[in-house]
Amino acid sequence: MESLRAFFRLDFFRNFMKLFSSSVLAQGLSLLLAPLLSRLYTPEDFGLVALYLGILSILSVISTAKYEQAIMLPKKEGDAVNIIWLVLVITLSVALITALITVFLNRPIANLSGNPDIGPWLYFLPLSILFHGVFQSATFYANRTKRFGTIAQSTIVQYTFLNGARVLAGWVRTAFNGLVAGQLVAQFVSALFIVKKTLVPIRAKQSEVSWSAIKAQASLYRGYPKYNMMLNLTNNLSGSLPIFMFTWGFSAEVAGFYAFGYTFVFRPLSLFSLSALQVLSQKIIENFHRGKEIYPGLKKLVSRFFILGIIPFLVIAIWAPSIFSFIFSDVYAPAGRYLQILCPWLFMVFLTAPLSFLPELFFRQKKAMVIDIIYLVLRFFALAAGIWQNDAILAMALFSGVSTLVVGYNLFWYLQLARRHQKTLISKTNENEK
């Protein structure tokens, strides 16, 4: 117990700050440039890039089969390297299949999305998929080897190039959507950067790579495509659902308002949770395998996140429309209104995200998948009801309500899993003492 407390005081704080400080710098740059970007691009432009990223988020899950999450688990380094190659093979295969589909079905897919302007950008999806798979593999390997500084640097590189390309494209008034182009540039550069940083230790284990070893790891961790991939697929589809349905049911402008508020306000806060997740998961897995309690530390973490987040979220909930009008111009006031409605859900996500790895740790992916499917269905009907009434505000309110309830249940369930683990350890200790 004492070593766990020391972890939360020292190792966790030091590694967390490496990741969080880089996120602050990266997102700080995004926030500083947001007023400029809001004047260089229209809400429809933001709706287009949100649609592109929504499609990519779904394909990216399939492109790795979520095997990258298993990179941290093997005891032997060579096994981890074989999983990396497994991920890269799957990624390349999905990218090639996507290329064929976009070539032959470009126009039908673009029309079905509700925004035909997405058509030309669909051809770039295979590249985005490839960059994503490479980046994810390298990031999880860096996490495994505790190279948190490398992860932090890659975040800064990614957002520097993302914002730089977007400002440059908007400033010169290019004929294409600079927001999507900036995404592609950032993906390429950040993937190249982190691969270069992690390539040397991977090379040292190339002698242990073989097709038989890759197949063995694929079989050993088959629960990841079986459960984690489906879980993440429904989760990403659920997350992208508002963009798809707002684009199809209302307009690219409504989708753009939603995406703008999410991107420039909630995403910086979500990176705080992500930084905690990257550090916390690695250490908690170690303590779990050593038979140590994890519940007290997790409970304390949630309490601290509540204290840290309550004031910023209250400010957004009360004054978001006025803040958006003042900073981004009156054109983007609806984005503030949408964010205001979504605040309860976003706050619950902020609290819950750092614990999202617990179902994997306790092999409860099946239940997590069922919850996510229910989550997806409820969100669909919430948005559909708003579209049926032709009322975007109603759709947003119903969406926020069901999302808050489901994420709140997830938080309760995660803590219960850790608490049951604690009770099991105490029972075993008492039996041994007898």
Contacts in CASP RR format, 6 or more apart in sequence:
PFRMAT RR
TARGET T0000
AUTHOR 0000-0000-0000
METHOD contacts of the structure
MODEL  1
MESLRAFFRLDFFRNFMKLFSSSVLAQGLSLLLAPLLSRLYTPEDFGLVA
LYLGILSILSVISTAKYEQAIMLPKKEGDAVNIIWLVLVITLSVALITAL
ITVFLNRPIANLSGNPDIGPWLYFLPLSILFHGVFQSATFYANRTKRFGT
IAQSTIVQYTFLNGARVLAGWVRTAFNGLVAGQLVAQFVSALFIVKKTLV
PIRAKQSEVSWSAIKAQASLYRGYPKYNMMLNLTNNLSGSLPIFMFTWGF
SAEVAGFYAFGYTFVFRPLSLFSLSALQVLSQKIIENFHRGKEIYPGLKK
LVSRFFILGIIPFLVIAIWAPSIFSFIFSDVYAPAGRYLQILCPWLFMVF
LTAPLSFLPELFFRQKKAMVIDIIYLVLRFFALAAGIWQNDAILAMALFS
GVSTLVVGYNLFWYLQLARRHQKTLISKTNENEK
1 292 0 8 1.000
1 293 0 8 1.000
1 296 0 8 1.000
3 292 0 8 1.000
4 287 0 8 1.000
4 292 0 8 1.000
4 293 0 8 1.000
4 294 0 8 1.000
4 296 0 8 1.000
4 297 0 8 1.000
5 297 0 8 1.000
7 283 0 8 1.000
7 287 0 8 1.000
8 297 0 8 1.000
8 300 0 8 1.000
8 301 0 8 1.000
11 283 0 8 1.000
12 279 0 8 1.000
12 280 0 8 1.000
12 283 0 8 1.000
15 146 0 8 1.000
15 148 0 8 1.000
15 279 0 8 1.000
16 275 0 8 1.000
16 276 0 8 1.000
16 279 0 8 1.000
16 280 0 8 1.000
18 148 0 8 1.000
18 149 0 8 1.000
18 151 0 8 1.000
18 152 0 8 1.000
19 148 0 8 1.000
19 149 0 8 1.000
19 151 0 8 1.000
19 152 0 8 1.000
19 155 0 8 1.000
19 274 0 8 1.000
19 275 0 8 1.000
19 278 0 8 1.000
19 279 0 8 1.000
20 271 0 8 1.000
20 272 0 8 1.000
20 275 0 8 1.000
20 276 0 8 1.000
21 152 0 8 1.000
22 149 0 8 1.000
22 151 0 8 1.000
22 152 0 8 1.000
22 153 0 8 1.000
22 155 0 8 1.000
22 156 0 8 1.000
23 152 0 8 1.000
23 155 0 8 1.000
23 268 0 8 1.000
23 271 0 8 1.000
23 272 0 8 1.000
23 274 0 8 1.000
23 275 0 8 1.000
24 268 0 8 1.000
25 156 0 8 1.000
26 155 0 8 1.000
26 156 0 8 1.000
26 158 0 8 1.000
26 159 0 8 1.000
26 160 0 8 1.000
26 271 0 8 1.000
27 159 0 8 1.000
27 267 0 8 1.000
27 268 0 8 1.000
27 271 0 8 1.000
28 268 0 8 1.000
29 159 0 8 1.000
29 160 0 8 1.000
29 163 0 8 1.000
30 159 0 8 1.000
30 162 0 8 1.000
30 163 0 8 1.000
30 263 0 8 1.000
30 264 0 8 1.000
30 267 0 8 1.000
30 268 0 8 1.000
31 264 0 8 1.000
31 268 0 8 1.000
33 163 0 8 1.000
33 164 0 8 1.000
33 166 0 8 1.000
33 167 0 8 1.000
34 264 0 8 1.000
34 327 0 8 1.000
34 328 0 8 1.000
35 327 0 8 1.000
35 328 0 8 1.000
36 167 0 8 1.000
37 166 0 8 1.000
37 167 0 8 1.000
37 179 0 8 1.000
38 260 0 8 1.000
38 328 0 8 1.000
38 329 0 8 1.000
38 331 0 8 1.000
38 332 0 8 1.000
39 329 0 8 1.000
40 166 0 8 1.000
40 167 0 8 1.000
40 170 0 8 1.000
40 171 0 8 1.000
41 166 0 8 1.000
41 170 0 8 1.000
41 178 0 8 1.000
41 179 0 8 1.000
42 253 0 8 1.000
43 252 0 8 1.000
43 253 0 8 1.000
43 256 0 8 1.000
43 257 0 8 1.000
43 260 0 8 1.000
43 331 0 8 1.000
43 332 0 8 1.000
43 335 0 8 1.000
44 251 0 8 1.000
44 252 0 8 1.000
44 253 0 8 1.000
44 256 0 8 1.000
45 177 0 8 1.000
45 178 0 8 1.000
45 179 0 8 1.000
46 179 0 8 1.000
46 255 0 8 1.000
46 256 0 8 1.000
46 257 0 8 1.000
46 259 0 8 1.000
46 260 0 8 1.000
46 263 0 8 1.000
47 115 0 8 1.000
47 243 0 8 1.000
47 247 0 8 1.000
47 252 0 8 1.000
47 253 0 8 1.000
47 255 0 8 1.000
47 256 0 8 1.000
47 259 0 8 1.000
48 115 0 8 1.000
48 117 0 8 1.000
48 118 0 8 1.000
48 121 0 8 1.000
48 177 0 8 1.000
48 179 0 8 1.000
48 180 0 8 1.000
48 252 0 8 1.000
49 177 0 8 1.000
49 179 0 8 1.000
49 180 0 8 1.000
49 183 0 8 1.000
49 259 0 8 1.000
50 243 0 8 1.000
50 255 0 8 1.000
50 256 0 8 1.000
50 258 0 8 1.000
50 259 0 8 1.000
50 263 0 8 1.000
51 113 0 8 1.000
51 115 0 8 1.000
51 118 0 8 1.000
51 243 0 8 1.000
51 244 0 8 1.000
51 247 0 8 1.000
51 252 0 8 1.000
51 255 0 8 1.000
52 118 0 8 1.000
52 121 0 8 1.000
52 125 0 8 1.000
52 180 0 8 1.000
52 183 0 8 1.000
53 183 0 8 1.000
53 240 0 8 1.000
54 236 0 8 1.000
54 240 0 8 1.000
54 243 0 8 1.000
54 244 0 8 1.000
55 113 0 8 1.000
55 118 0 8 1.000
55 122 0 8 1.000
55 125 0 8 1.000
55 240 0 8 1.000
56 125 0 8 1.000
56 128 0 8 1.000
56 129 0 8 1.000
56 132 0 8 1.000
57 236 0 8 1.000
57 239 0 8 1.000
57 240 0 8 1.000
58 233 0 8 1.000
58 236 0 8 1.000
58 237 0 8 1.000
58 240 0 8 1.000
59 94 0 8 1.000
59 98 0 8 1.000
59 125 0 8 1.000
59 129 0 8 1.000
60 128 0 8 1.000
60 129 0 8 1.000
60 132 0 8 1.000
60 133 0 8 1.000
60 136 0 8 1.000
60 236 0 8 1.000
61 229 0 8 1.000
61 232 0 8 1.000
61 233 0 8 1.000
61 236 0 8 1.000
62 94 0 8 1.000
62 229 0 8 1.000
62 233 0 8 1.000
63 90 0 8 1.000
63 91 0 8 1.000
63 94 0 8 1.000
63 95 0 8 1.000
63 129 0 8 1.000
63 132 0 8 1.000
63 133 0 8 1.000
64 87 0 8 1.000
64 90 0 8 1.000
64 91 0 8 1.000
64 132 0 8 1.000
64 133 0 8 1.000
64 136 0 8 1.000
64 137 0 8 1.000
65 87 0 8 1.000
65 90 0 8 1.000
65 224 0 8 1.000
65 225 0 8 1.000
65 229 0 8 1.000
66 224 0 8 1.000
66 225 0 8 1.000
66 228 0 8 1.000
66 229 0 8 1.000
66 231 0 8 1.000
66 232 0 8 1.000
67 83 0 8 1.000
67 86 0 8 1.000
67 87 0 8 1.000
67 90 0 8 1.000
67 218 0 8 1.000
67 221 0 8 1.000
67 224 0 8 1.000
67 225 0 8 1.000
68 83 0 8 1.000
68 87 0 8 1.000
68 133 0 8 1.000
68 136 0 8 1.000
68 137 0 8 1.000
68 139 0 8 1.000
68 140 0 8 1.000
69 140 0 8 1.000
69 224 0 8 1.000
69 228 0 8 1.000
69 360 0 8 1.000
70 83 0 8 1.000
70 217 0 8 1.000
70 221 0 8 1.000
70 224 0 8 1.000
71 80 0 8 1.000
71 83 0 8 1.000
71 84 0 8 1.000
71 87 0 8 1.000
71 137 0 8 1.000
71 140 0 8 1.000
71 141 0 8 1.000
71 143 0 8 1.000
71 144 0 8 1.000
72 80 0 8 1.000
72 140 0 8 1.000
72 143 0 8 1.000
72 144 0 8 1.000
72 281 0 8 1.000
72 282 0 8 1.000
72 285 0 8 1.000
73 221 0 8 1.000
73 285 0 8 1.000
74 80 0 8 1.000
74 83 0 8 1.000
74 217 0 8 1.000
77 205 0 8 1.000
78 205 0 8 1.000
78 208 0 8 1.000
78 209 0 8 1.000
78 213 0 8 1.000
79 213 0 8 1.000
79 217 0 8 1.000
80 141 0 8 1.000
80 144 0 8 1.000
81 202 0 8 1.000
81 205 0 8 1.000
81 206 0 8 1.000
81 208 0 8 1.000
81 209 0 8 1.000
82 208 0 8 1.000
82 209 0 8 1.000
82 210 0 8 1.000
82 213 0 8 1.000
82 214 0 8 1.000
82 216 0 8 1.000
82 217 0 8 1.000
83 214 0 8 1.000
83 217 0 8 1.000
83 221 0 8 1.000
84 137 0 8 1.000
84 141 0 8 1.000
84 202 0 8 1.000
85 209 0 8 1.000
85 214 0 8 1.000
86 214 0 8 1.000
86 217 0 8 1.000
86 218 0 8 1.000
87 133 0 8 1.000
87 136 0 8 1.000
87 137 0 8 1.000
88 133 0 8 1.000
88 134 0 8 1.000
88 137 0 8 1.000
89 214 0 8 1.000
91 129 0 8 1.000
91 130 0 8 1.000
91 132 0 8 1.000
91 133 0 8 1.000
91 134 0 8 1.000
92 130 0 8 1.000
94 129 0 8 1.000
95 126 0 8 1.000
95 127 0 8 1.000
95 129 0 8 1.000
95 130 0 8 1.000
96 126 0 8 1.000
98 125 0 8 1.000
98 126 0 8 1.000
98 129 0 8 1.000
99 126 0 8 1.000
101 109 0 8 1.000
102 109 0 8 1.000
102 122 0 8 1.000
102 123 0 8 1.000
102 125 0 8 1.000
102 126 0 8 1.000
103 123 0 8 1.000
106 119 0 8 1.000
106 122 0 8 1.000
106 123 0 8 1.000
107 119 0 8 1.000
109 119 0 8 1.000
109 122 0 8 1.000
110 116 0 8 1.000
110 117 0 8 1.000
110 118 0 8 1.000
110 119 0 8 1.000
110 122 0 8 1.000
113 244 0 8 1.000
113 247 0 8 1.000
113 248 0 8 1.000
114 247 0 8 1.000
114 248 0 8 1.000
114 252 0 8 1.000
115 247 0 8 1.000
115 252 0 8 1.000
115 255 0 8 1.000
117 177 0 8 1.000
117 252 0 8 1.000
120 176 0 8 1.000
121 177 0 8 1.000
121 180 0 8 1.000
124 180 0 8 1.000
124 184 0 8 1.000
127 184 0 8 1.000
127 187 0 8 1.000
127 188 0 8 1.000
128 183 0 8 1.000
128 184 0 8 1.000
128 187 0 8 1.000
131 184 0 8 1.000
131 187 0 8 1.000
131 188 0 8 1.000
131 190 0 8 1.000
131 191 0 8 1.000
132 187 0 8 1.000
132 191 0 8 1.000
133 191 0 8 1.000
134 191 0 8 1.000
134 195 0 8 1.000
135 154 0 8 1.000
135 187 0 8 1.000
135 190 0 8 1.000
135 191 0 8 1.000
135 194 0 8 1.000
135 195 0 8 1.000
138 191 0 8 1.000
138 194 0 8 1.000
138 195 0 8 1.000
138 197 0 8 1.000
138 198 0 8 1.000
139 151 0 8 1.000
139 154 0 8 1.000
139 194 0 8 1.000
141 198 0 8 1.000
141 201 0 8 1.000
141 202 0 8 1.000
142 148 0 8 1.000
142 150 0 8 1.000
142 151 0 8 1.000
142 194 0 8 1.000
142 197 0 8 1.000
142 198 0 8 1.000
143 151 0 8 1.000
143 278 0 8 1.000
143 281 0 8 1.000
143 282 0 8 1.000
144 282 0 8 1.000
145 198 0 8 1.000
145 201 0 8 1.000
146 282 0 8 1.000
147 197 0 8 1.000
147 198 0 8 1.000
148 278 0 8 1.000
148 279 0 8 1.000
150 194 0 8 1.000
150 197 0 8 1.000
150 198 0 8 1.000
151 194 0 8 1.000
151 278 0 8 1.000
153 193 0 8 1.000
153 197 0 8 1.000
154 190 0 8 1.000
154 193 0 8 1.000
154 194 0 8 1.000
154 197 0 8 1.000
155 190 0 8 1.000
155 271 0 8 1.000
157 189 0 8 1.000
157 190 0 8 1.000
157 193 0 8 1.000
158 186 0 8 1.000
158 187 0 8 1.000
158 189 0 8 1.000
158 190 0 8 1.000
159 186 0 8 1.000
161 182 0 8 1.000
161 185 0 8 1.000
161 186 0 8 1.000
161 189 0 8 1.000
161 190 0 8 1.000
162 182 0 8 1.000
162 183 0 8 1.000
162 185 0 8 1.000
162 186 0 8 1.000
164 182 0 8 1.000
165 178 0 8 1.000
165 181 0 8 1.000
165 182 0 8 1.000
165 185 0 8 1.000
165 186 0 8 1.000
166 178 0 8 1.000
166 179 0 8 1.000
166 181 0 8 1.000
166 182 0 8 1.000
169 176 0 8 1.000
169 178 0 8 1.000
169 179 0 8 1.000
169 181 0 8 1.000
169 182 0 8 1.000
170 178 0 8 1.000
174 181 0 8 1.000
223 365 0 8 1.000
227 365 0 8 1.000
227 366 0 8 1.000
227 368 0 8 1.000
227 369 0 8 1.000
228 360 0 8 1.000
228 365 0 8 1.000
230 369 0 8 1.000
231 359 0 8 1.000
231 365 0 8 1.000
231 368 0 8 1.000
231 369 0 8 1.000
231 372 0 8 1.000
234 369 0 8 1.000
234 372 0 8 1.000
234 373 0 8 1.000
234 375 0 8 1.000
234 376 0 8 1.000
235 372 0 8 1.000
235 375 0 8 1.000
237 376 0 8 1.000
238 372 0 8 1.000
238 375 0 8 1.000
238 376 0 8 1.000
238 379 0 8 1.000
239 379 0 8 1.000
241 376 0 8 1.000
241 379 0 8 1.000
241 380 0 8 1.000
241 383 0 8 1.000
242 255 0 8 1.000
242 258 0 8 1.000
242 379 0 8 1.000
242 383 0 8 1.000
242 399 0 8 1.000
243 255 0 8 1.000
243 258 0 8 1.000
243 259 0 8 1.000
245 380 0 8 1.000
245 383 0 8 1.000
245 384 0 8 1.000
245 387 0 8 1.000
245 395 0 8 1.000
246 254 0 8 1.000
246 255 0 8 1.000
246 256 0 8 1.000
246 258 0 8 1.000
246 383 0 8 1.000
246 392 0 8 1.000
246 395 0 8 1.000
247 254 0 8 1.000
247 255 0 8 1.000
249 387 0 8 1.000
250 387 0 8 1.000
250 392 0 8 1.000
254 334 0 8 1.000
254 392 0 8 1.000
256 335 0 8 1.000
257 332 0 8 1.000
257 334 0 8 1.000
257 335 0 8 1.000
257 336 0 8 1.000
257 338 0 8 1.000
258 335 0 8 1.000
258 338 0 8 1.000
258 396 0 8 1.000
260 328 0 8 1.000
260 332 0 8 1.000
260 335 0 8 1.000
261 324 0 8 1.000
261 335 0 8 1.000
261 336 0 8 1.000
261 338 0 8 1.000
261 339 0 8 1.000
262 339 0 8 1.000
262 342 0 8 1.000
265 316 0 8 1.000
265 320 0 8 1.000
265 339 0 8 1.000
266 339 0 8 1.000
266 342 0 8 1.000
266 346 0 8 1.000
269 309 0 8 1.000
269 312 0 8 1.000
269 346 0 8 1.000
269 350 0 8 1.000
270 349 0 8 1.000
270 350 0 8 1.000
270 353 0 8 1.000
272 308 0 8 1.000
272 350 0 8 1.000
273 305 0 8 1.000
273 349 0 8 1.000
273 350 0 8 1.000
273 353 0 8 1.000
273 354 0 8 1.000
274 353 0 8 1.000
276 301 0 8 1.000
276 305 0 8 1.000
276 353 0 8 1.000
276 354 0 8 1.000
277 353 0 8 1.000
277 354 0 8 1.000
277 356 0 8 1.000
277 357 0 8 1.000
280 301 0 8 1.000
280 354 0 8 1.000
280 357 0 8 1.000
281 357 0 8 1.000
284 294 0 8 1.000
284 298 0 8 1.000
284 357 0 8 1.000
284 361 0 8 1.000
285 361 0 8 1.000
287 293 0 8 1.000
287 294 0 8 1.000
288 294 0 8 1.000
288 361 0 8 1.000
288 421 0 8 1.000
291 425 0 8 1.000
292 425 0 8 1.000
293 421 0 8 1.000
293 422 0 8 1.000
293 425 0 8 1.000
294 418 0 8 1.000
294 421 0 8 1.000
294 422 0 8 1.000
295 415 0 8 1.000
295 418 0 8 1.000
295 419 0 8 1.000
295 421 0 8 1.000
295 422 0 8 1.000
296 422 0 8 1.000
298 355 0 8 1.000
298 414 0 8 1.000
298 415 0 8 1.000
298 418 0 8 1.000
299 415 0 8 1.000
299 418 0 8 1.000
301 354 0 8 1.000
301 355 0 8 1.000
302 351 0 8 1.000
302 355 0 8 1.000
302 411 0 8 1.000
302 415 0 8 1.000
305 350 0 8 1.000
305 351 0 8 1.000
305 354 0 8 1.000
306 351 0 8 1.000
309 347 0 8 1.000
309 350 0 8 1.000
310 347 0 8 1.000
313 343 0 8 1.000
313 346 0 8 1.000
313 347 0 8 1.000
313 350 0 8 1.000
315 323 0 8 1.000
316 323 0 8 1.000
316 339 0 8 1.000
316 340 0 8 1.000
316 343 0 8 1.000
317 340 0 8 1.000
317 343 0 8 1.000
317 344 0 8 1.000
318 340 0 8 1.000
320 336 0 8 1.000
320 337 0 8 1.000
320 339 0 8 1.000
320 340 0 8 1.000
320 343 0 8 1.000
321 333 0 8 1.000
321 334 0 8 1.000
321 336 0 8 1.000
321 337 0 8 1.000
321 340 0 8 1.000
323 336 0 8 1.000
324 332 0 8 1.000
324 333 0 8 1.000
324 335 0 8 1.000
324 336 0 8 1.000
324 339 0 8 1.000
325 332 0 8 1.000
325 333 0 8 1.000
328 335 0 8 1.000
337 393 0 8 1.000
338 392 0 8 1.000
338 396 0 8 1.000
339 346 0 8 1.000
341 393 0 8 1.000
341 396 0 8 1.000
341 397 0 8 1.000
341 400 0 8 1.000
342 396 0 8 1.000
342 399 0 8 1.000
342 400 0 8 1.000
343 400 0 8 1.000
344 400 0 8 1.000
344 401 0 8 1.000
344 404 0 8 1.000
345 399 0 8 1.000
345 400 0 8 1.000
345 401 0 8 1.000
345 403 0 8 1.000
345 404 0 8 1.000
345 407 0 8 1.000
348 403 0 8 1.000
348 404 0 8 1.000
348 407 0 8 1.000
348 408 0 8 1.000
348 411 0 8 1.000
349 407 0 8 1.000
351 411 0 8 1.000
352 407 0 8 1.000
352 408 0 8 1.000
352 410 0 8 1.000
352 411 0 8 1.000
352 414 0 8 1.000
355 411 0 8 1.000
355 414 0 8 1.000
355 415 0 8 1.000
356 410 0 8 1.000
356 414 0 8 1.000
358 364 0 8 1.000
358 414 0 8 1.000
358 417 0 8 1.000
358 418 0 8 1.000
359 365 0 8 1.000
359 367 0 8 1.000
359 368 0 8 1.000
359 414 0 8 1.000
359 417 0 8 1.000
362 417 0 8 1.000
362 421 0 8 1.000
364 417 0 8 1.000
367 413 0 8 1.000
371 406 0 8 1.000
371 409 0 8 1.000
371 410 0 8 1.000
371 413 0 8 1.000
374 406 0 8 1.000
375 402 0 8 1.000
375 403 0 8 1.000
375 406 0 8 1.000
378 402 0 8 1.000
378 406 0 8 1.000
379 399 0 8 1.000
379 402 0 8 1.000
379 403 0 8 1.000
382 395 0 8 1.000
382 398 0 8 1.000
382 399 0 8 1.000
382 401 0 8 1.000
382 402 0 8 1.000
383 395 0 8 1.000
383 398 0 8 1.000
383 399 0 8 1.000
385 394 0 8 1.000
385 395 0 8 1.000
385 398 0 8 1.000
386 392 0 8 1.000
386 394 0 8 1.000
386 395 0 8 1.000
386 398 0 8 1.000
387 395 0 8 1.000
389 395 0 8 1.000
END
